[in-house]
Amino acid sequence: MSLPTTNKVYFSSEVFGGRGKIREIPLQKPGKNQVLVKMEYAPINPTDTYAMKRYYNQTELYTKDTIVQLSTEPAPVGSEGSGVIVAVGDELNYSFKVNDRVHVANGTWAQYRLIETENVFPIQGDLPMEEAASHYINPITVRYMGELCKRNGHKAVVHTVGSSALGRMLIRYMKLLGIKLINIVRREEYIETLKSEEGAEYVLNSTAPDYEQRLKELAEKENATIAFDGIAGTVPNTLFKAMPKHSDVYVYGALSSSEMTISVTSLTGQKTLKLLGYTDYVAESIEKNEHKKLFEEVHGLLPTVFSSKIQKVFDFKDVDSALDFFELNSSKGKVLLKLN
């Protein structure tokens, strides 16, 4: 197969806080322990839009009021995707060959991705390439949430972004683990949707007048001693006020535009606030040499528990339209880029 000499890659913004753009750069051949993947699909994730604007990393959360510039040069964007190997280098640490269908991590908004074999994973069975693209961010994060519950003996969980793709995934995974889940949404119509489509037992509307009282009652009834929050702002403080003693609140996202605030009185009863990053979980598995096993198990659940609803696919050249659509519809399912 003859390969092109150039590669179109989406780079983060040149202006801090802005949007990036597609650049055409020389296509490199694979070297030691590298494979060249012709990318098929990549989703748009909130982490990708933060990376595009160059004010987000995986270990710290920044609101619009406290953002800092974390890099000085534009970098390739895209945290996950799917594609087909078109060339292989020498001395591969993991065995791959041309025409293998693979999951890919990092720098995935591109026509081609040159990557080390540690970050490439075979697509299991006949999973469609579109569905195989969303294999990393949400599934690994949800798996990490489940692991934290099991490690620390939590029997019930509160989640604040219940209608999101990750939220739907968490409903299915907590059922698999036998752990109760209290889902929080912001619109009344999402309540029936999550109950009818996902079989959710508890769904609360955070805009309802009696929301905080109902949350407190449910948290006490089910002894919900752990919460996962993707909003930040004042939300963690509301969770602490509602949850029992010895509760943990993990913040994994910052959808709120306001600075995160916690009152001292809300922390009484030995309650703790922690940050949750899926990269910590992956790093831990790499340190134990268990990351390939971790991904194999997660990828085995992609057709079922970790499946993602795809609402729209955009050609790579229409990435700006895709970003516009994502900003307005991010809670309704995955938005994909078709890269070739």
C-alpha positions, 0 to 999 in steps of 0.5 A: 500500500502506498502512503501519502507524504503528508498528514493532516493533524488537528493542533491546539489553539495558537491563541490561549483559550481559542480553537485549534486548526488542521495543519498539514505536516510530513507523514513519518514512517514508523521506527522502533516499537512504533506502528502507523495507524490510518485513523477512522474515527475519533470522538469529541470529549470535554477533555479534548476541548480543554486541551484544544484551548490549552488550559487543562491537564489530567491532574488539576481542574481549572475553572474559567476564573482560574485557568492558567496556560499549561503549554507554550506551543500548539500540540496534537489534539484527540484522546482516543479513536479507532483505525487500521494499521498500515505500516509497522516498525522494528522491535515491537514490544507488542505484536501487531501487523498491517491491517489490524483494526485497533483502538488508539490513544492520544493525538487521534484527531489526525488522518494518520497516527504514529504511535508506540505499541503500548498505546495501541489495543486490538479491537475485539470481535466485529465491533464497528469502528465507530463504536470502537473509537470511544474506548478510553476516556469514559470506560476507563473513568467508569471502571476506576469509579467502580474500583474505588467503590469496591476498594473502600466498601461503598454500597451506594453512589451519587453521580451529578452528570447522570444524563451524560454518556459517562452517566449512562455507562455508570448506571450499567456498570453499577448494576453489574457491581450490585451498587446503588446509584443516585443519578442527578440531572438538570432537566425533568425529561431526563428522569424518564429517559434514564429510567426507561432506557437505562433502568435507573432506579433513582434520578433527581432533578437538581433544579427542582425546589425540593432537590436538596432535601430529596438528595439528603433523604436518599443518601441517608436511606441508601448510605451513599458515602461516595459521590462523583462530580463532573461539574465543580463550582458549588456542587461538591458543597451541596453533596457534602451537606446531603451525604452521611458522615465519612463520605468522599466526593471525587471531582472529575470535571469542571463543567461549571463556570464558577470557582469551586467553593466548599464551606467548612461546616459542610465538611463536618463528619470526616468528609473529604474532597478528592480529585479523580483523573483516569490517568492516575488509574492507568498509571497505576496499572502500568506501574503494576504491568497490568494495563494491557489486561485492564484495557482488554477487560474494558474493551470486552464490555464496549458492546454492552456495559460500556457502549456509547450512543452516537448521535452524529458523525462529521467529516474531519474537514468540518471539525468546526461545525462538529465543535459547534454541535458538540457544545450545544448537544454534548449530553445527547450522545457522542459526536464523532470525527470521520478522519479518512 
